[in-house]
Amino acid sequence: MSDTGEYSEVSQLRTRCTILESQIQVLEKQNAELKATITILHPDKVGSTDENMKNWKEVPKVGKFPATKDDGDFQI
């Protein structure tokens, strides 16, 4: 009977480890997304290696937007 109990404990520990590893992956993905969002919202305050982030256009009372040429693709 002790073999069954030990196996059960090992199985439970492996399951917990798998769950924790999955949670770490989710948190790492969320962290990367948050870093990207902060870089987009505050490109002047956040160090970015992306050259496009430095060429943003400030629209008064609206915010900052990428200074790219409008190709007119989005039309109503």
BELRARA-V206353 format. One record per backbone hydrogen bond with DSSP energy under -0.5 kcal/mol. CO is the residue of the C=O (numbers start at 1). NH is the residue of the N-H. E is the energy in kcal/mol with one decimal. If there is no record, write none. Layout:
co=CO nh=NH e=E
co=CO nh=NH e=E
This chain:
co=1 nh=5 e=-1.7
co=2 nh=6 e=-2.4
co=3 nh=7 e=-2.4
co=4 nh=8 e=-2.2
co=5 nh=9 e=-2.1
co=6 nh=10 e=-2.5
co=7 nh=11 e=-2.7
co=8 nh=12 e=-2.4
co=9 nh=13 e=-2.4
co=10 nh=14 e=-2.5
co=11 nh=15 e=-2.3
co=12 nh=16 e=-2.5
co=13 nh=17 e=-2.5
co=14 nh=18 e=-2.4
co=15 nh=19 e=-2.2
co=16 nh=20 e=-2.6
co=17 nh=21 e=-2.7
co=18 nh=22 e=-2.0
co=19 nh=23 e=-2.3
co=20 nh=24 e=-2.3
co=21 nh=25 e=-2.0
co=22 nh=26 e=-2.1
co=23 nh=27 e=-2.5
co=24 nh=28 e=-2.6
co=25 nh=29 e=-2.0
co=26 nh=30 e=-2.5
co=27 nh=31 e=-2.6
co=28 nh=32 e=-2.1
co=29 nh=33 e=-2.2
co=30 nh=34 e=-2.6
co=31 nh=35 e=-2.5
co=32 nh=36 e=-2.1
co=33 nh=37 e=-2.3
co=34 nh=38 e=-2.7
co=35 nh=39 e=-2.3
co=36 nh=40 e=-2.0
co=37 nh=41 e=-2.7
co=38 nh=42 e=-2.7
co=40 nh=43 e=-0.6
co=42 nh=45 e=-1.0
co=42 nh=46 e=-1.5
co=49 nh=51 e=-0.7
co=50 nh=53 e=-1.2
co=51 nh=54 e=-1.1
co=52 nh=55 e=-0.9
co=55 nh=67 e=-1.5
co=57 nh=59 e=-0.6
co=57 nh=65 e=-2.5
co=58 nh=60 e=-0.6
co=59 nh=62 e=-2.2
co=59 nh=63 e=-2.2
co=63 nh=59 e=-3.1
co=65 nh=57 e=-3.7
co=66 nh=68 e=-2.0
co=69 nh=71 e=-0.5
co=73 nh=75 e=-1.0
